[in-house]
Amino acid sequence: MFTIFVLNICSLFMSPRPSRLRKISNPPVISGFRPYGNKNIKGKVEAVFLHFEEYEALRLCDYEMLNHHQASVLMNVSRPTLTRIYARARQKIAEALVKGSQISIEGGKIYFDSEWFLCSSCGCYFNNPEKQVEIKECPLCKSTSFSVYAENNNNEEEEEEEEEEE
């Protein structure tokens, strides 16, 4: 009886582990789909919201024809997590097709896989999720003086300094 009580109290105060960010290679080229010709649908049908990570799982597994393990490596999540994301995406799309709902692609815990830049004028870090569009200026101060920021270069410099100290 005492053990059950302790477990119940612990479950009240313990929060779940935070979910990892999912890596998205490219943002979708559209923001959603809207059905047409829905004559037999009565009343207003709610939109179905597809998260970016669900879109990416569909893109990798169904469009790129990768298996779940390969797709999970690209998205920086475990294979079971990718399988759950993929199943949710397929369920949402099936619901939208059956009910004649609009599909909106938005939201989710994601980050884009893109290059990061460092502005020499204001020190701002920024990235370019739209790889087809060339960056011409800093989005904050509009300066054209910026360079590609490489995290690995900074870590290598720190390692070299530590080796020199030894």
Secondary structure as UniProt FT lines:
FT   HELIX           2..13
FT   STRAND          22..24
FT   STRAND          32..33
FT   STRAND          48..50
FT   HELIX           52..58
FT   HELIX           59..63
FT   HELIX           68..75
FT   HELIX           79..99
FT   STRAND          103..105
FT   STRAND          110..112
FT   STRAND          116..119
FT   TURN            120..122
FT   STRAND          125..127
FT   TURN            131..132
FT   TURN            139..141
FT   STRAND          146..149
FT   HELIX           151..165
//
